[in-house]
Amino acid sequence: MKKILVAMSGGVDSAAAVLLLKEQGYEVAGATMLLRDGGETEAESAREAAKQMGIEFHLFDLRKEFRENVILPFMQVYRAGGTPNPCVVCNRTMKFGLFLDKALALGYDGIATGHYARLRRENGRSLLYMAQNRPKDQTYMLCMLSQAQLQRCLFPLGEVEDKEQLRQLAMEAGLSLHGKKDSQ
């Protein structure tokens, strides 16, 4: 994989993912999924970061699909007394589903995200491992991804031990978001 579309949230992690991949020689562009009304602010922040890094940027309006694939199933499980995990469903169906499909349709080889996780390729399989930065590890949110999805993914933050390294990288790159607070 050499041509990668990075899922950008408008935060430090996804911007750092772009910077790390560029350093590694990948051809990188960024994209944001618009998932809800009012999400334009995050999209604009991501667009500005992409502009500052000199990369192409795409915006995918997936509000309808997000409602159908994540919000409505969440409500059904919750109303039935279950304990839904919308992030796991969103990752499987949206980010590593529709977003990946759009990236491939645009001619990218795969996608990268700002998830803290490590991926190793062994015997033709992609294996998910905990991130170096254990408090930030997000492998549990990726537990439902298929081999087909994992084969097309990169997680450049998996080997990063300290979030401050990423803030420093963003600051050195001149990104205005380097001091932005972490999201939940």
Residue pairs with C-beta under 8 A, 6 or more apart in sequence:
1 26
1 109
1 110
1 152
1 154
2 25
2 26
2 27
2 109
3 26
3 27
3 107
3 108
3 109
4 21
4 26
4 27
4 28
4 29
4 108
4 109
4 110
4 111
4 112
4 154
5 28
5 29
5 30
5 31
5 58
5 99
5 102
5 103
5 106
5 108
5 110
5 111
5 112
6 14
6 17
6 18
6 21
6 28
6 29
6 30
6 31
6 111
6 112
6 113
6 114
7 14
7 30
7 31
7 32
7 33
7 95
7 99
7 111
7 112
7 113
7 114
8 14
8 15
8 18
8 30
8 31
8 32
8 46
8 49
8 50
8 57
9 32
9 42
9 46
9 114
9 183
10 32
10 41
10 42
10 43
10 44
10 45
10 46
10 48
10 49
10 177
10 180
11 45
11 114
11 177
11 180
11 182
11 183
12 163
12 166
12 167
12 170
12 177
12 178
12 180
12 182
13 114
13 116
13 157
13 166
14 30
14 46
14 49
14 113
14 114
15 49
15 53
15 170
15 173
15 175
15 177
16 114
16 156
16 157
16 160
16 166
16 169
16 170
17 112
17 113
17 114
17 156
17 157
18 28
18 30
18 49
18 50
18 53
18 55
19 53
19 169
19 170
19 173
20 156
20 157
20 160
20 169
21 28
21 112
21 154
21 156
22 28
22 53
22 55
24 156
26 154
28 55
28 112
29 50
29 55
29 56
29 57
29 58
29 108
30 46
30 49
30 50
30 53
30 55
30 56
30 57
30 58
31 57
31 58
31 59
31 60
31 99
31 102
31 103
32 42
32 43
32 46
32 47
32 57
32 58
32 59
32 60
33 60
33 62
33 66
33 94
33 95
33 98
33 99
34 40
34 43
34 59
34 60
34 61
34 62
34 63
35 62
35 63
35 66
35 94
36 63
36 66
37 63
39 63
43 59
45 177
46 57
47 57
47 59
48 176
48 177
49 175
49 176
49 177
50 56
50 57
51 57
52 173
52 174
52 175
52 176
53 173
53 175
58 102
58 106
60 98
60 99
60 102
62 94
62 98
62 99
65 94
65 98
66 90
66 94
69 89
69 90
69 93
69 94
69 97
70 86
70 89
70 90
70 93
70 94
71 86
73 84
73 89
74 84
74 86
74 89
77 83
77 84
78 84
87 141
88 140
88 141
88 143
88 144
89 144
91 141
91 142
91 144
91 145
92 144
92 145
92 146
92 149
95 111
95 113
96 111
96 142
96 145
96 149
96 153
97 149
99 111
100 110
100 111
100 149
100 152
100 153
103 110
103 111
104 110
104 152
109 152
110 151
110 152
110 153
110 154
111 152
111 153
111 154
112 153
112 154
112 155
112 156
113 153
113 155
114 157
115 138
115 141
115 142
115 155
115 157
115 158
116 131
116 133
116 136
116 137
116 138
116 155
116 157
116 158
116 160
117 128
117 129
117 130
117 131
117 137
117 138
117 139
117 142
117 155
117 157
117 158
118 128
118 129
118 130
118 131
118 132
118 155
118 158
118 159
119 126
119 127
119 128
119 129
119 150
119 153
119 154
119 155
119 158
120 126
120 127
120 129
121 127
125 147
126 147
126 150
126 151
126 153
128 139
128 142
128 143
128 145
128 150
129 139
129 158
130 137
130 139
131 137
131 138
131 139
131 155
131 157
131 158
131 159
131 160
132 158
132 159
132 160
132 161
133 157
133 160
133 161
133 162
133 163
136 157
136 163
145 153
157 166
160 166
163 182
167 178
167 179
168 178
170 177
170 178
171 178
171 179
